Amino acid sequence: MAATSYSIKRGVDGFKISDFTVGVLAPNADDIELRINTTDALGVNLTRKDVVQILEAFERLIESGPLFTTTPVL
């Protein structure tokens, strides 16, 4: 399963492509990393819509609060 990693440093607004580090695997490249597999667990290609829906789900998780407690609820 191939994947692409995108990372960005804290405080960078992300309005320019050059604000991001892009690679096949970029752990520790910047403060936040997003890795997207090109296919799902069944080998089906992910679409832009799939990625946006998943990012919106992460946004709900982050805004709900449990992610930043001493004992995260997962």
C-alpha positions as CSV (number, residue, x, y, z in Angstrom):
1,M,0.0,0.0,0.0
2,A,1.6,3.3,-1.1
3,A,1.2,6.4,0.9
4,T,2.1,10.1,0.7
5,S,3.0,12.1,3.8
6,Y,2.3,15.9,4.3
7,S,3.7,17.7,7.2
8,I,3.7,21.3,8.5
9,K,5.3,23.2,11.3
10,R,3.2,24.8,14.1
11,G,2.4,28.4,13.4
12,V,2.6,28.1,9.6
13,D,-0.7,29.1,8.0
14,G,-0.5,26.6,5.1
15,F,-1.6,29.0,2.4
16,K,1.4,28.1,0.2
17,I,2.4,24.6,-1.0
18,S,5.9,25.5,0.1
19,D,4.6,25.6,3.7
20,F,4.3,21.8,3.6
21,T,6.9,19.0,3.5
22,V,5.7,16.3,1.1
23,G,7.2,12.8,0.9
24,V,6.7,9.1,0.9
25,L,7.3,8.9,4.6
26,A,8.2,12.1,6.5
27,P,8.0,11.3,10.2
28,N,9.5,13.9,12.5
29,A,9.7,16.3,9.5
30,D,7.5,18.9,11.1
31,D,5.1,19.3,14.0
32,I,2.0,17.7,12.4
33,E,2.0,15.0,9.8
34,L,-0.8,13.6,7.6
35,R,-0.2,10.3,5.8
36,I,-2.7,9.3,3.1
37,N,-2.7,5.8,1.7
38,T,-3.5,5.7,-2.0
39,T,-5.8,2.8,-1.5
40,D,-8.0,1.6,1.4
41,A,-7.7,-1.8,3.1
42,L,-9.5,-3.5,0.3
43,G,-7.3,-2.0,-2.4
44,V,-9.9,0.6,-3.5
45,N,-8.5,4.0,-4.5
46,L,-9.2,6.8,-2.0
47,T,-10.9,9.9,-3.5
48,R,-10.5,13.6,-2.6
49,K,-14.0,13.4,-1.1
50,D,-13.0,10.4,1.1
51,V,-10.0,12.4,2.4
52,V,-12.1,15.5,3.1
53,Q,-14.7,13.4,5.0
54,I,-12.1,11.8,7.1
55,L,-10.4,15.1,7.9
56,E,-13.8,16.5,8.9
57,A,-14.1,13.5,11.3
58,F,-10.7,14.3,12.8
59,E,-11.8,17.9,13.1
60,R,-14.8,16.8,15.2
61,L,-12.6,14.7,17.4
62,I,-10.1,17.5,18.0
63,E,-12.8,20.1,18.7
64,S,-14.7,17.7,21.1
65,G,-11.8,17.8,23.6
66,P,-10.9,14.2,24.6
67,L,-7.8,14.2,22.4
68,F,-6.1,16.7,24.7
69,T,-7.0,15.3,28.1
70,T,-4.6,13.4,30.3
71,T,-6.5,10.2,29.5
72,P,-7.6,10.3,25.9
73,V,-10.9,8.6,25.1
74,L,-10.4,6.6,21.9
